[in-house]
Amino acid sequence: MEIRAARESELEQVVELCCVAFNPDGHERYWQYVQGDSSYRLPQTRVVVVNDTVVSTLRVWERRMRVGASLVTMGGIGGVCTHPNYRGVGYASALMRDTIDYLRLIGCDLGVLFTIIPEAFYRQLGWTSLPLHGFSVAYNSAARAAAASAWQVTDFNPETDLDAVAALYDLANVQQSGTIARTRAYWDMAPSRIRGVLPTVVARQNGHIGGYLNYEIDGKFVEVREVGYVPDDPSVLDALVSHFFQACEAQGVEEIGGRFPSQHPFADRLIATCDNPVTQTEYTGMMCYAVDLSVLLRRLVVGWESRIADAEETFGSLAVKLPTPNNQQIVLRHNADGTLQIVPEDANAVDCGVNLTEADFWQLLFGEVGWEQISSDASVSPEISAFLAMLFPKRDVIFWSPDQY
């Protein structure tokens, strides 16, 4: 058995293996993941080779991801598969362990994957689920959104609208925890187009695009895949909701769903207009791995120091132990000059007072839960509790569904 980067001459085997494992008609699609991705590098395709045959493979997608309001380097793991004739002997597990070393080598702070198999396989390798929240609501055919609007909603035109949409995405998601930082080239990549990253419609006013909506109708169900709009302009959301309901009515839609929180301003308007009970949904297939935890947390320091500087409360020198994944321990040390350090230990550090599970840690880091939600029984001083509450606020976390990866 040999575990390594794929060779150019082995890519056809890799594509054929993906077809066997996932989709017998996916040959062109899997080649486009390689040939149509300008960010692709051959070492990103990892393989297990036995007797000159590729028997197991996966792909690493290098991306930038927001954790809170900070950007970190993410290694997205996809296409994990083993040929049926070679399953059950540990090839995929060995490949996943080797891939962590590869992520470390190329400077990734965080590993992310989306699994369609039971999570137990990845949990035993140190991965932890990060639940993502969504909603489902029955469409009310009597629903009517806002009346006439100054915004005109039209079909998206990639030739004329893409630059404006790409810029609007950046503006709308600059502090949205969980989102991917999309380069301009990302929008043009074949894999992004295959996964449906382009909007369905845009809202424009006086030639200016102020919002877009990405949705997909499948029979009686419609999924809202992504929304972007100019911050603090609710009128564009009203126009998008109005158009969306017209599309639902025309296509005979009966149910609406989205893989982002129902508190999102677009979802909130949509649900209110439907005037039907909303079902809160949870997706547990997203999993995380801290490639180098201390480095990952240091990526967040600049954002944390900004929060400290803007806080009404001032903090003196303090050091707090934070239990973290894989039985590691990190100390957050705040200095008298307002700077923050991530250190492995500090003789004066106090325990945070909460026994965090690995799931708690990831939810706290991204903002799925805030410190105040998990610290009711913490035996720490009010100053430390306030300090941690400021660093770890509750946020809405969104991983837009077209971004895998």
ABEGO torsion letter per residue (X at the ends): XBBBBBBAAAAAAAAAAAAAAABAAAAAAAAAAAAABAABBAAABBBBBBGGBBABBBBBBBBBBBBEABBBBBBBBBGBBBBAAABGAGAAAAAAAAAAAAAAAAGBABBBBBBABBAAAAAAAGBBBBBBBBBBBBBBAABBBBBBBABBBBBBBAAAAAAAAAAAAAAAAAABBGBBBBBAAAAABAAAAAAGABBABBBBBGGBBABBBBBBBBEABBBBABBBBBBGBAAAAAAAAAAAAAAAAAAGBABBBBBBBAABAAAAAAAAAAGBBBBBBBBAABBBBBABAAAAAAAAAAAAAAAAAABABBBBBBBBBBBBBGGBBBBBBBBAAGBBBBBABBAABBBAGBBBBAAAAAAAAAGABBAAAAAAABBBBAAAAAAAAAABBBBBBBBBAAAOX
